[in-house]
């Protein structure tokens, strides 16, 4: 059983065919992990304004709306429409949207920016997670690589090739970390552990440089889990470790092995083991546990927040604890509830708790990954996106916030990259809460979040100079010149119109 039951799914529509295929989403899309909320009135207004603007511009340019949406100018138009509805939060102008040369020049100037995505996914070929399968099958053949176009593509090819297309070809992402999700049901892991590392090896061999990193996913409490860690150290040499404290995130109704990061009997032997190996980054899924999820799985609620991170970080200063989604609670709930909480209290569950850990515990080894936090607040409540970035930067420090998108569930991540590049914290919010400005797209703060902090965590400095000249860079140049362009598809479910 997944979180979305068959009854729930019957009231939803497939996102890849039913959502507005704009460069930036105009409604919430879910995976099997949470139920999407209906499109808000303001999101509908964004869609209407964007449709009107893009139709006017595309007619003047002699192109279709779909083709316009695949351009840098179309991306700019999306943020102009968002600003018109939500307020001036993103650096974007109608002049940029209406002038392809201007938009292309900006995009070209930023295309070489080092972007490291520390949070990406795709699915195994024999997955039983049917929502993801249907989404992937709908994508079809892409032809981004002429070598692949010459042979029939299997379902596995479609999934993996689409991942490569959307991450490396359709966005400015240079290096990605392939993540995973475990299950107490072996067939329902996102990807078998061994396949994760075969994929890493294959991608890096094809690229001719280090384009992919990979987690080994830990399953604390399951029989023999520490022996599996020993095997992983020897066989796979993972770049980092990944765990879900709720245990089985896919089958929450089972979830026989939830755990706390500060459980001395269970977790500290693991920390001692990995500290000796030098593989010191422990990535922990937190949050995404809105009240509706809590009501359905109340016993898992104590494992979903970040209350266990501070003690673990203090006791293990030689390790780095990277909290995925920065513990953000409200994905799967109403974005308006998240905005209301911040407006009323100046806080956000459980992001504020995470941001307060360094001061409370005197530690410097806790990081926040922006994951789904940024993906959905930036399109549903962009003022909240600004607030969350302010909270994390102020509490954790600008050198302890790392970039992640949760792609490809959310489609090609370029819209998220552009969102952070363009986002600024409103001056009234800066003044009231003591937030520092985010600054220019390629300024020091955003550069640190996009790549600098992850580069330091994973020792990637020596690889950065190779990426612009590898085989993926050559393929991408060909794809941009001759390929079909960015699909602007999202994968999963959207709510039916009311």
C-alpha angles and dihedrals in degrees: 000000000000125000092261107067123205088256091054092046091052087066094050137072130224108264096215091063103024107042123086105265096225123142090254119038117253096200140030116277120195136198119212087286100079142007115257117237117230120269108276124234090251092050089052089051090052089052093049093047092046092049092051094046095045093047091053094047097042092050090052090048093046095239138109125266089243092054091046090053089057091060134083088247090056090052090052090049090057092057092045089056091048090051091050090057105031102029133264101313102129129059101241134121137197087238090061091046093049097043113063092188091057093046092046091050091053093046092047092051090055099037093093094053111125107247118178115190109205095185122054137138147188132171137251118255095245096045119150092202092109098186090063093042094054090048093051095046090054092059095068128184118338108186094210088139116046089205091062095043090067095067136053111266122226125212088262090052091052093052097044096038092049089051090054092045096050098040103039105019105033097041141041091250110133102179127022133192112220110221132189143199124225130215136194083231104071094210091058101061109120089236130357109255094242092052090055091062095040086055091051090051093047096047094048092046092050093045095045090225140059102287099145136048125184141209127224104220115226124211105197114203096019114120112275095003095139090050087055089053090054090051091048092053091052102038108026107024092208121210090227144338129261130197141170112218091202087061110219104031092179097051101032089164087066105032095142094171114050114157146185122236091226096051099130096197096046106030108027095071087055092050091049091051097050094041087066092052099054091236091122106159115101113188114199126191110226137165126012085121107124121180092267090057091046091052090055097042106024095159091064095052095091089056097049101065128072099249092114097053101076098058093045092050092048093049093046107040091159090066130069119227112206110191111208118224083009085262092290108175106194104070102116091028130080113294086214089063090055091049092047091051092054094044091052100039109015087236139097126209116268101345093076091051089054093047091053095054097089093054095039097048102025093238134141101190103081120103134184121221111203096212114144089354092078097031096065106025091054091061101030103036108003092176087061090050088057091048093050092050088049092050094050096045093046095048106032096028129245089273093058102055116092134194123248133150109186086231138191091042086063096044126246105350097225092103090057092047090051090046093059092040090056101034122107128179108243114253093239090055092047091052097044098045103028094245119160120229117264092224132195124355090250096029123124098267098049091040089056092051095044096049120330097080095044091044089057094045093052101031094242099146093105092054099052095082093054099054099072091057104040130106094267089058089053093047091048092053089052092046092052092048098043110009132101095260132235112330097212087211124148123201129223129030140329129193117261115253112268 
